[in-house]
């Protein structure tokens, strides 16, 4: 059981990274990764939203929507829950962490529409929800996957923030400056994560 949870956690960070593998959450990935401190702050907020949203949406889906044949409302209900959580975190940061709140700017409320957050809450259900298995273990798996996905978001953001800071000091050809070199760097970071596939596959096997 522990080995399975560790494999799920590592897979969410490395081989199933929501930014570098599933290409979800690209907007904050490109917009907030210019500076390391804002990248870390944004990522911590995303981790909190991912875990809490999964913790709330999973029981709502399994105990309310499915038994009442309302599973088709999944997307709407999940978006409303995520929006409420983001509003709560935004209020807390505005009160207790004003510098970070101001640095994140428009990207903080955009967590509400961050497809990576919504993707986590929906994909964990597709991956781990099984009425025949003990609900408790499936719920733990979903939470571990959500936390790993958030950490994977943080890892991708921090690595790319470091890459972009190095690019600022490089002599980049004029026709590649700006978005072109940023996208090239992002693709190289994504390709580098393919090297972890064997490690995680071995643990899952």
Secondary structure as UniProt FT lines:
FT   HELIX           2..13
FT   TURN            14..16
FT   TURN            18..21
FT   HELIX           26..31
FT   TURN            33..34
FT   HELIX           36..60
FT   HELIX           61..65
FT   TURN            66..69
FT   HELIX           71..73
FT   HELIX           74..96
FT   HELIX           98..104
FT   HELIX           106..109
FT   HELIX           110..113
FT   HELIX           115..128
FT   TURN            131..132
FT   HELIX           135..168
FT   HELIX           174..176
FT   TURN            177..178
FT   HELIX           179..192
FT   HELIX           193..196
FT   HELIX           197..204
//
